[in-house]
Amino acid sequence: QVQVVESGGGLVQPGGSLRLSCTASGRTFSSYVMGWYRQAPGKQREWATSLTSFGNTNTADSVKGRFTISRDNAKNTVYLQMNSLKPEDTAVYYCNVRQLGTSNNYWGQGTQVTVSS
């Protein structure tokens, strides 16, 4: 089993920055995708950005240029650096770990990000 834990959410003013962390523990995978999703009130969960074990990254147009995903392999941690935050970025942010080539798919509990003055 894999445990996924997010941290770093909070309240930030528009234009501000925040960095989220996602740590995976338990089993380790040689081939995986770690991604960040978000769910705003009354809306469906949407993908924001992801990073593969091969170092490839992809980012949704809605956050491209403002959000950056990175990782620290030694800590089994992925980060989401969010800059130039907007009120519409307010959501619960979830980390997802998916083992490539399998149906193994794990979610964290989510961390709340609120962008408001």
ABEGO torsion letter per residue (X at the ends): XBBBBBBGBEBBBBGBBBBBBBBBBEBBBABBBBBBBBBBBGBBBBBABBBBAAGBBBBBAAABGABBBBBBAAAGBBBBBBBGBBAAABBBBBBBBBBBGBABBBBBAEBBBBBBX
